[in-house]
Amino acid sequence: MYEQLFTEHKIGKVTSPNRLVFEPMGNYYAELDGSVSERDIAFYAERAKGGCGIVMTEVASVNSKTGRGNLRNLCTDDDKFIPGYQKMADSVHKYGSLLFVELYHPGCQGIAPINGGSMASPSGQESDLIHMPSHEMTKEEINSTVNDFVEGAVRMQKAGVDGVVLHAAHGYLLCEFISTYTNHRTDEYGGSIENRVRIIKEIVEGIREKCGDYPIIIRFSADEYMREIGKEGGMVLDDAVQMAKLFESYGVDALDVSAGNYETMNWAWEPTGFDEGWKMVNGATIAKEVNIPVIACSVIRTPQGAVDFLNKGVAFVGSARQFFADPYWGEKVKNGREKEIRKCISCLNCMESLMAADEDNGMRCQCTVNVEGGEECTYLPLKNNGDGRKVVILGAGPAGLEAARVAAERGFKPVIIEKTSEIGGQLNLANKPPKKDKITWLIDYYQAMIDKYDIEVRLNTEATAELIKSEAPYKVINAIGSSPVLPKAIPGLDQDYIITPPDVLFGKTQLTGKKVCVVGSGMTGIETAEFLQEMGNEIELYEMADDIGPGLFFQNLIDVMGRLAPGGCKFFAKHQLMSVSEHEAVFKNLESKEEVKAVYDNIVISLGTRSNTITDDIAKAFPDMISIGDALKSGRIRHAIEGGYKAAVEL
Ligand SMILES: Cc1cc2nc3c(=O)[nH]c(=O)nc-3n(C[C@H](O)[C@H](O)[C@H](O)COP(=O)(O)O)c2cc1C
C-alpha cells in the first residue's frame, strides 16, 4: 500500500534501500572523550534494523576543544575516533542501510565553559536562549574551521561511513553564517546570499579535493520563523530556495530541509501543538527547484503522511523522534502492520532529558513511549522465557498496558483487570485538551498490542483477592493509578461546585459561559484551563509557585501558553489558595502577603494526585505484588511506561 516508501534512491554514488531517514538526534550517549560508545552503536543499528534506509548520527563536533555541544558529544577531530565509526558503520551496513555522520560546530549556541570560554560565531551575537559569551570569528578562525569540517569528512571516509551531513540548520555555526539574523559581517562572508554561503562552499570544495565524490548532504533551516517570535531577519523560504540552487551548483549530493534555531525551537522540534505535515511546504518548494534529492521532516508519524510528502516532491522522508519512538516503523509499514506502529506523541521528553543530561544525574536522551530507546544495549534482546505463566495486572493505564505488552512479548500470559469500561487510564484524560489528540495514538497502540498478543482484558471488573487467586498467577502487578488530591487543609473543598480535572475532562461536569478558577498550573491544570476556555468559559489560573507552569518543560509551556493567553485567560502566580466559601475563593498573595478574594461559578482543584490504595485483602493475599506507575508514585507518562516495562522485564 505504501510501496513508494520502499523504493531505492541514490544520494550521489550511494543507494538507499528506501526513502526513510533517521534524522540526527543529539543523545548524550558518546564516551566522555567524544568517541563512539557501544550504546551509540546499538542505538543506530537498531534504527537500521527496523527499516531506516539512511541513518544519520547526532551532531558530531569537528573540534572537540572549541565546538562541543555537551560532554558526551561525538567528535571527529582525531584519528583515534575512526575505529568507533568503523564499528558503527559496519553495524548499520549489516542491515543494508547507509550511515551518514553529521558534522557540526555549535557556534554561539555552544556551551562556552566547556569550549574555551567564548563561542565562535560570524558576528559575536549571543543566543537569546542560552546567552553564552561569543566572539566574531577572524578569517583565520574561519579558515581553520573550514579545515576542521574537511578533516572530519576525511576521517569519516576512512572509517567507511557512507557520507557526511554538513549541519547548517537550527542556529549552529554554519546556520549562523547563512542567516541574516546572526550574520552581520561586511566582509566576503556576510551580506549577499553568495557571501553568506561562502563558508559552506569552501567546506564542500575542501571535501571534494580530499575525498573526491564522497557523498555530502547539506542540512539547513529553510525558515527560521523569527517573525513568529516578533523578531526580524533570519532564514526565509525565498532565500533558502536560492541557497539550495547554489548548494546544488557546488556539487553536493542532497539537501536535508529543516527549520528553526534555538530561539525558535518550537518550529525546529515541535511540541504537540504542531500537526503532521505543517511545514511540508519548505521541503516541497525546495524539491521543485533543484535536481538533487531532498530529504525533509515535518512531524511525519503516519505512513500516509510520509507518502503525501513524497508526492509533494521530496525524495526522502525524515524523522528523528518517530524512529526514536519506534525504530521498527519501516518494517511494520512494509509488512502491512501499520496498526502496530508506536507513534511519537511530541511530548518532547527527548529534548527535555537531553538538556537535563549530565554526569551527576546519569540522565541521557530518553523517550516516553520507548523505554528501550538509547538502552538497546541494556535490554535487547528480550528474554522469551515466560512459558505461558500467568501474570495478573490490575489496571489498564499506561503502566499496566506496558507491563502486559512486554510480559506477553516475553511469553507470559498477562490478564488485565480494569475497573472502568475502557483501556488507557489517565491517557483518556490527557488526550482531551486541545491539540492533545496524539495521546490517542498511544491508546490505539496498546489496543493493537492487546490484539496482537491476544491479551485478556477484563473491563468493568473490580479486582478482589478471590478473583486474582482464581487465576493462580505467577505474579501480580499493581497498576491501579492515582486520583486527584483535594487537600483537607484548605477549608471548603467539599462543595459541589469544586471539581477536579477528571470531572472536567471525562465530561462529568460540563461547563460553558461560566467564570471558572483553576488552582494549580502543572500540565494538568494548565491544559484543563485550556479545555475549559475552549468550551467558552472565562478562566483565571492560580499558582502558588513563582511562575506559571512550574516543572513544565519550557517548549511545552510556550506551546500551551500560545493558545491559552490569547484566549483571555488571566494568570496569577505566587497565590496560595487558603479557603473557599459560598463560591468565593480566598488566596494569599505570597509576595505582598495580602488577601485576594474572587467569586467563581466553579473552582477546579488541580493540585496533583495521590496513589490509589489496594485493598487490604489483596495486599495480604499477594505480599510480593509489584506496584508500578502512579500506583507507586504519581508521575508523568514516561514514569508509568518505564515502571511497566521494567516490571515485565524483571519477571
Ligand atoms: C532530542 C532532539 C535532538 C536533536 N538533535 C539533532 C541533531 O543532533 N542534529 C540535527 O540536525 N537535528 C537534531 N534534532 C532535530 C531532528 O533531527 C528533527 O529535525 C526534529 O526532531 C523534527 O523532526 P521529527 O519531529 O520528525 O523528529 C533533534 C531533535 C530532538 C527532538
PDBQT file of the ligand as one rigid body, heavy atoms in Angstrom, charges set to zero:
ROOT
HETATM    1  C1  LIG A 701      16.185  15.488  21.281  1.00  0.00    +0.000 C 
HETATM    2  C2  LIG A 701      16.455  16.006  19.900  1.00  0.00    +0.000 A 
HETATM    3  C3  LIG A 701      17.768  16.112  19.467  1.00  0.00    +0.000 A 
HETATM    4  C4  LIG A 701      18.036  16.580  18.183  1.00  0.00    +0.000 A 
HETATM    5  N1  LIG A 701      19.326  16.628  17.761  1.00  0.00    +0.000 NA
HETATM    6  C5  LIG A 701      19.609  16.999  16.486  1.00  0.00    +0.000 A 
HETATM    7  C6  LIG A 701      20.935  16.942  15.986  1.00  0.00    +0.000 A 
HETATM    8  O1  LIG A 701      21.861  16.496  16.667  1.00  0.00    +0.000 OA
HETATM    9  N2  LIG A 701      21.148  17.381  14.724  1.00  0.00    +0.000 N 
HETATM   10  C7  LIG A 701      20.137  17.813  13.910  1.00  0.00    +0.000 A 
HETATM   11  O2  LIG A 701      20.386  18.158  12.756  1.00  0.00    +0.000 OA
HETATM   12  N3  LIG A 701      18.865  17.822  14.353  1.00  0.00    +0.000 NA
HETATM   13  C8  LIG A 701      18.574  17.421  15.605  1.00  0.00    +0.000 A 
HETATM   14  N4  LIG A 701      17.274  17.388  16.028  1.00  0.00    +0.000 N 
HETATM   15  C9  LIG A 701      16.183  17.710  15.087  1.00  0.00    +0.000 C 
HETATM   16  C10 LIG A 701      15.647  16.452  14.419  1.00  0.00    +0.000 C 
HETATM   17  O3  LIG A 701      16.577  15.883  13.554  1.00  0.00    +0.000 OA
HETATM   18  C11 LIG A 701      14.350  16.753  13.635  1.00  0.00    +0.000 C 
HETATM   19  O4  LIG A 701      14.636  17.693  12.661  1.00  0.00    +0.000 OA
HETATM   20  C12 LIG A 701      13.231  17.265  14.535  1.00  0.00    +0.000 C 
HETATM   21  O5  LIG A 701      13.091  16.414  15.647  1.00  0.00    +0.000 OA
HETATM   22  C13 LIG A 701      11.888  17.383  13.820  1.00  0.00    +0.000 C 
HETATM   23  O6  LIG A 701      11.502  16.201  13.180  1.00  0.00    +0.000 OA
HETATM   24  P1  LIG A 701      10.718  15.000  13.900  1.00  0.00    +0.000 P 
HETATM   25  O7  LIG A 701       9.591  15.560  14.692  1.00  0.00    +0.000 OA
HETATM   26  O8  LIG A 701      10.221  14.159  12.785  1.00  0.00    +0.000 OA
HETATM   27  O9  LIG A 701      11.694  14.312  14.769  1.00  0.00    +0.000 OA
HETATM   28  C14 LIG A 701      16.979  16.954  17.318  1.00  0.00    +0.000 A 
HETATM   29  C15 LIG A 701      15.671  16.859  17.772  1.00  0.00    +0.000 A 
HETATM   30  C16 LIG A 701      15.396  16.388  19.049  1.00  0.00    +0.000 A 
HETATM   31  C17 LIG A 701      13.976  16.281  19.488  1.00  0.00    +0.000 C 
ENDROOT
TORSDOF 0
